[in-house]
Structures are given as structure tokens and as C-alpha cells.
């Protein structure tokens, strides 16, 4: 699984490098109040990716941390209980002889 994760990240990074090399052109972004931002296209794309990626990544890591704490807490509670002997089923009732036959 770690190999697959590494392979995906290497593919993303190589893709970004190829994109940056092929699209190294200046772009102008209109901001509020007549402000304009002049930047290279790859920097703008990478910044946009990071602005979308990091908040969701932090939410994901927070959820994993909370779930891990919850699992540890539940496992600790389970260990604190004394083991209880299994309950045996009740004995079966003796057979009834409706016709009065004896064994």
C-alpha cells in the first residue's frame, strides 16, 4: 500500500512539473478594487490546488485522530471489565409421556 501511495504522489509531482514546463506563461488575475495579480500560470495552479487540498486534508487527519482516540478509549473500557463466565443454557425439561407409557 505504501508503494501505491508513493507511486501516486510521484505521478502527481511529475505531472505538475510537465504542466509547469509546457505552460510557463504570465497570466493576469483581476482582484477586488481594480487590483491585478501578475503571476505565472503554474504558480497559480499549484496555489489553487493547495488552497483546496490542505483544508480537507486537515479535516481528514482530525477525523482520524478523533476516531483513534475513541477506539483506544473503547478498548480501555473493554479491558477494565472482569471476564464473566459464559452462561450455560438452562437444562432441558424431562420428556413428557402423554399416553402413560413407561420407558
QUISULPE-V635630 format. One record per backbone hydrogen bond with DSSP energy under -0.5 kcal/mol. CO is the residue of the C=O (numbers start at 1). NH is the residue of the N-H. E is the energy in kcal/mol with one decimal. If there is no record, write none. Layout:
[[CO & NH & E] [CO & NH & E]]
This chain:
[[1 & 5 & -2.2] [2 & 6 & -2.5] [3 & 7 & -2.6] [4 & 8 & -2.3] [5 & 9 & -2.1] [6 & 10 & -2.5] [7 & 11 & -2.2] [8 & 12 & -2.3] [9 & 13 & -2.5] [10 & 14 & -2.6] [11 & 15 & -2.3] [12 & 16 & -2.3] [13 & 17 & -2.3] [14 & 18 & -2.5] [15 & 19 & -2.5] [16 & 20 & -2.6] [17 & 21 & -2.4] [18 & 22 & -2.2] [19 & 23 & -1.5] [21 & 24 & -0.7] [23 & 25 & -2.3] [25 & 41 & -2.2] [27 & 39 & -2.4] [29 & 31 & -0.5] [29 & 37 & -2.9] [31 & 34 & -0.7] [32 & 35 & -1.5] [35 & 31 & -3.6] [36 & 38 & -0.6] [37 & 29 & -2.9] [37 & 39 & -0.6] [39 & 27 & -3.6] [40 & 44 & -1.7] [41 & 45 & -2.4] [42 & 46 & -2.7] [43 & 47 & -2.2] [44 & 48 & -2.1] [45 & 49 & -2.4] [46 & 50 & -2.4] [47 & 51 & -2.2] [48 & 52 & -1.5] [49 & 53 & -2.3] [50 & 54 & -2.1] [52 & 56 & -0.7] [53 & 57 & -2.3] [54 & 58 & -2.6] [55 & 59 & -2.0] [56 & 60 & -2.3] [57 & 61 & -2.6] [58 & 62 & -2.2] [59 & 63 & -2.3] [60 & 64 & -2.3] [61 & 65 & -2.3] [62 & 66 & -2.5] [63 & 67 & -2.6] [64 & 68 & -2.4] [65 & 69 & -2.2] [66 & 70 & -2.2] [67 & 71 & -2.5] [68 & 72 & -2.4] [69 & 73 & -2.3] [70 & 74 & -2.5] [71 & 75 & -2.7] [72 & 76 & -2.3] [73 & 77 & -2.2] [74 & 78 & -2.1] [75 & 79 & -2.0] [76 & 80 & -1.2] [77 & 81 & -0.8] [78 & 81 & -0.6] [96 & 98 & -0.8] [97 & 100 & -0.5]]
